[in-house]
Amino acid sequence: MPKFGSRSKERLDTCDKRIQDIFFYVVQHFDCTVLEGHRSEGRQNSLFEAGRSQLRYPAGRHNTQPSRAVDVVPYPIDWNDRERFHYFSGFVLGVAKMMNIDVRWGGDWDSDTEVDDNTFDDLPHFELVDKKVD
């Protein structure tokens, strides 16, 4: 059975407990690695300047403490295997739904199940969705 290494655990530990619950379940069934949880101001703005994030600090969900976003990829990592990222995200989203936790994936920002309508893909990215209060 797969399990997280020490670096993945340290990164996941910076995240909201709901994110931790999702991914500690996921890793029991689908080998994956945590790339990033919380981001500092310098790291967030560096990614924005490089075009790898759409938001400056502190607007990103990675910038909260605990982090409301996490970047997780299937392991071993193959950045060219989009299909595997899609398969992995389906598993993650299914686990989140089973746990009654609202999550959005960076491969389908509007959560309409259409993965070809994004203008910015962030396939490793998963974030908690705030429930709207009427």
C-alpha positions as CSV (number, residue, x, y, z in Angstrom):
1,M,0.0,0.0,0.0
2,P,1.4,3.4,-0.9
3,K,2.1,6.0,1.8
4,F,3.5,9.5,2.0
5,G,7.1,10.2,2.5
6,S,8.3,12.7,5.2
7,R,8.4,15.7,2.8
8,S,4.9,15.0,1.6
9,K,3.7,14.7,5.2
10,E,5.4,18.0,6.1
11,R,3.8,19.8,3.2
12,L,0.4,18.3,3.8
13,D,0.7,19.3,7.5
14,T,0.5,23.0,6.4
15,C,-3.0,22.4,5.0
16,D,-6.5,22.5,6.4
17,K,-7.5,19.3,8.2
18,R,-10.1,18.5,5.5
19,I,-7.4,18.5,2.8
20,Q,-5.3,16.3,5.0
21,D,-8.2,13.9,5.5
22,I,-8.8,13.6,1.8
23,F,-5.2,12.9,0.8
24,F,-4.4,10.5,3.6
25,Y,-7.3,8.5,2.3
26,V,-6.3,8.9,-1.3
27,V,-2.7,7.8,-0.8
28,Q,-3.9,4.5,0.6
29,H,-5.3,3.7,-2.8
30,F,-3.4,5.8,-5.3
31,D,0.3,6.6,-5.0
32,C,0.9,10.3,-5.0
33,T,3.2,13.0,-3.7
34,V,2.5,16.4,-2.2
35,L,4.3,19.2,-4.0
36,E,3.1,22.2,-2.0
37,G,0.7,23.3,0.7
38,H,1.1,26.7,2.3
39,R,3.0,29.3,0.3
40,S,4.9,32.3,1.6
41,E,4.5,35.8,0.1
42,G,7.8,35.5,-1.7
43,R,7.0,32.1,-3.2
44,Q,3.5,33.1,-4.3
45,N,4.6,36.3,-6.0
46,S,7.5,34.4,-7.7
47,L,5.0,31.9,-9.1
48,F,2.8,34.8,-10.2
49,E,5.7,36.6,-12.0
50,A,6.6,33.3,-13.7
51,G,3.1,32.8,-15.0
52,R,2.5,29.7,-12.9
53,S,-0.1,31.3,-10.7
54,Q,-2.9,33.7,-11.5
55,L,-2.9,35.4,-8.1
56,R,-0.5,37.5,-6.1
57,Y,-0.1,37.1,-2.4
58,P,-2.3,37.0,-0.3
59,A,-5.1,36.3,-2.7
60,G,-4.2,32.6,-3.2
61,R,-5.8,29.8,-1.2
62,H,-2.2,28.5,-0.7
63,N,-1.5,31.7,1.3
64,T,-3.9,31.0,4.2
65,Q,-2.7,29.3,7.4
66,P,-3.7,26.5,7.3
67,S,-3.6,26.4,3.6
68,R,-6.9,25.9,1.8
69,A,-5.1,24.5,-1.3
70,V,-2.6,21.8,-2.1
71,D,-0.7,20.7,-5.1
72,V,-0.6,16.9,-5.3
73,V,0.4,14.7,-8.3
74,P,0.2,11.0,-9.1
75,Y,3.5,9.2,-8.5
76,P,5.7,8.6,-10.3
77,I,5.4,12.0,-11.9
78,D,5.0,12.3,-15.6
79,W,4.1,15.9,-16.5
80,N,3.3,14.8,-20.1
81,D,0.6,12.3,-19.1
82,R,-2.5,14.5,-18.9
83,E,-4.8,11.5,-18.9
84,R,-3.3,10.3,-15.7
85,F,-3.7,13.7,-14.1
86,H,-7.4,13.6,-15.1
87,Y,-7.8,10.0,-13.8
88,F,-6.2,11.0,-10.5
89,S,-8.3,14.1,-10.1
90,G,-11.5,12.1,-10.6
91,F,-10.4,9.8,-7.8
92,V,-9.6,12.7,-5.5
93,L,-12.9,14.5,-6.3
94,G,-14.8,11.3,-5.7
95,V,-13.1,10.8,-2.3
96,A,-13.8,14.4,-1.4
97,K,-17.5,14.0,-2.4
98,M,-17.7,10.8,-0.3
99,M,-16.3,12.8,2.6
100,N,-18.8,15.6,2.0
101,I,-16.0,18.1,1.4
102,D,-16.4,20.6,-1.5
103,V,-13.2,20.7,-3.6
104,R,-12.3,22.4,-6.9
105,W,-9.6,21.1,-9.2
106,G,-7.3,23.3,-11.3
107,G,-8.1,21.3,-14.4
108,D,-11.8,22.3,-14.2
109,W,-12.0,25.6,-12.4
110,D,-15.7,26.1,-13.0
111,S,-16.5,22.5,-11.9
112,D,-18.7,21.9,-14.9
113,T,-17.0,18.6,-15.8
114,E,-15.7,20.1,-19.1
115,V,-12.0,20.0,-19.0
116,D,-11.3,21.7,-22.3
117,D,-12.8,25.1,-21.3
118,N,-10.0,26.3,-19.0
119,T,-7.9,29.3,-19.9
120,F,-5.3,28.3,-17.2
121,D,-4.6,24.6,-16.3
122,D,-3.2,23.8,-12.9
123,L,-3.5,20.0,-12.9
124,P,-1.8,19.4,-9.5
125,H,-4.0,22.0,-7.7
126,F,-6.9,21.1,-5.4
127,E,-8.7,23.7,-3.2
128,L,-11.5,23.9,-0.7
129,V,-14.6,25.6,-2.0
130,D,-16.3,28.1,0.4
131,K,-20.0,27.4,0.8
132,K,-22.2,30.3,-0.1
133,V,-24.5,31.5,2.7
134,D,-27.8,33.0,1.5
